[in-house]
Amino acid sequence: MSQLPHQASPVAPACGTEHLSKVYGLGSDSQVVALDDVSVTMAPGSFTAIMGPSGSGKSTLMHCMAGLDRATSGNAWMGEANLSQLPEKQVTRIRRDKVGFVFQSFNLLPTLTARQNIVLPLDLAGRKVDRDHFAAVVESLSLGDRLTHRPSQLSGGQQQRVAIARALMTRPQVVFADEPTGALDSRTGTALLEYLRRCSTEQGQTIIMVTHDPKAAAYADRALVLLDGRIVDDVTGPTAESMLTTFGRLGA
């Protein structure tokens, strides 16, 4: 098995990519290179923001790392599992058991209550609900009085918190969040970012967040900046000011 590049310690990375490229379209005239030879690793318990202008490849990178999309070449890893070489059935099992997803559009089922949406991944996997864990997640996200409500009866912020709870119910090793604050007001967005940071620092979960917002990136301990499908900057301890400066320097 080939190894992930640039391992700084004997602790295995939570996930990463190795010379990963993703090309859409057939023929030289219609091809779009979304990712171009990207190699990166994410440490367990880290919180990484992926930033870049529209079309830079940030969502594609997240989707390939999460096993939602297949790379054209190179490898995507989840722990020691090479997602690029596994059959789809095994990739699906890894996503189910090790990965949590938070999408900007929430993706809640409208006919289910908040509680039913939260435990849906466990139901699909045929696993029992850990009542203590369920209660802890619900309490931490202040959803206790909304569990019998359907999505149409919830505010946007409440729906997002239900989506976060659903992503955390399986105790995933890695949580992928795609523009999680994009549809939220500033107060709710701040609360969400603080919670994701606690998941990293207190629960040891690896958080990977795609965002265009420098203020959101400041909650992470690392920020990757993509441009034209390549990582052009890797910032440790990002601040809103440093990311604005980085984007200004790149003209993004």
Order of alpha helices (4+ residues) and beta strands (2+ residues): beta-beta-beta-alpha-beta-beta-alpha-beta-alpha-alpha-alpha-beta-alpha-beta-alpha-beta-beta-alpha
